[in-house]
Amino acid sequence: MTAQQGPATGSNTRVGRYVRMVAQPGQGRALAATLLRVAEGLRAAPGCEMYVINLSPDEPDTVWVTEIWSDAEASDQALSGGMGEVGIGEVLELLAGPPELVDLTPLGGPGLN
């Protein structure tokens, strides 16, 4: 299996997440651009294995973020650290409401070591 396994327990320590964000009307592309700057700032963050920004083709003001972290601690540290050079305030002011989170346990597949 290609999933990262914890020692002795065989448990998967990776953390995955889908985040759905809906922008203020007409601000979907601005939100996506801001999140792309966040992603660039997270490129060197310890434990960040994937942070991909996706624009919904059917809902122009909806942006999805696909995240994979080596563990919960890496995710918490990186995302509580101001989200790279872009402040979280820049993201929040573009949102129409709170982000929706779906937490996952990545198991493996193409793109994961």
C-alpha positions, 0 to 999 in steps of 0.5 A: 500500500502506498499510504503513509503508515504510522509506526507499530500501529499501521494507522494512516497519519495523513489528513485530507480535506475538501473545502468548499468556499462560496464567494460573494456574487461575482467574486469567484475568480478573485477568491480563486486568485487569492487562494492560489496565492495562499497555495503558493505560500504553502508550497514550502510548508512542512507536511503540505503534500497537496493544496490544489485550488479548483474553480467549479465549472457549474458554479462560478462563485464556488471554489474547492480546495483539495488538501493533503497533509502529512498529519493534523499537526502540519495542517494546523500549524500551516493554516493557523500561520496566516496562510502564507503571505496572504492574510486569512482576512483577504480570503474571509472578506471574499466569502459569502458564508463560512467554508464547508469542510469534508475531512478525509483519510487519504489511502493512496493512489496516483499522486501520493507517495 
